[in-house]
C-alpha cells in the first residue's frame, strides 16, 4: 500500500490539529507538515514535496486560492484539495482555475475528506457534498469540450 503524504495549510491551529489527528488514523496517510498561511504553505510545499495539500481558502496575507495557483505552477505533481467553509460558486471556480483538484467543505463528514484525497491521487477531480451545487454550475452537462476556458473537462468524475 502506498502512503500518501499530506501538508495541511489552514490559519486555525485547532483545525490543523484535528485534521492531523483524524488523517493519521488512516494507515495510508501521513501528515508531513503544517502551515498557517498561503506563503508558508508554498514554502513548505517546496521543501516537503507532499503528494496532497489540504488548503483553506480564507487566510491572512495570501489566500489559499493564490497559494494554490503558485504551487500548481511550480510543483504540478502536487495535488491540492481545497478544504473550506464556503460553498460559493465563485470560490469553487477560482479554485479550479488555480489548479486545485478538488473542493470539499469543512463541515463534511470525516470519510469524505479521505475519499477526496484518494480520488485526487488517482487523477480524478472531487467536489464534496455541499460543493456539488457550485460544481454543477461550474461544469454543466458534458458537451464534448471543457465548459470554461482553461479548465479541465471533469464530466467523467
C-alpha positions, 0 to 999 in steps of 0.5 A: 500500500502506498502512503500518501503524504499530506501538508495541511495549510489552514490559519486555525491551529485547532483545525490543523490539529484535528485534521492531523489527528483524524488523517493519521488514523488512516494507515495510508496517510501521513501528515508531513507538515503544517502551515498557517498561511498561503506563503508558508504553505508554498514554502513548505510545499517546496521543501516537503514535496507532499503528494496532497495539500489540504488548503483553506481558502480564507487566510491572512496575507495570501489566500489559499486560492493564490497559494494554490495557483503558485504551487500548481505552477511550480510543483504540478505533481502536487495535488491540492484539495481545497478544504473550506467553509464556503460553498460559493460558486465563485470560490469553487471556480477560482479554485479550479482555475488555480489548479486545485483538484478538488473542493470539499467543505469543512463541515463534511463528514470525516470519510469524505475528506479521505475519499477526496484525497484518494480520488485526487491521487488517482487523477480524478477531480472531487467536489464534496457534498455541499460543493456539488451545487457550485460544481454543477454550475461550474461544469454543466452537462458534458458537451464534448469540450471543457465548459470554461476556458482553461479548465479541465473537462471533469464530466467523467468524475 
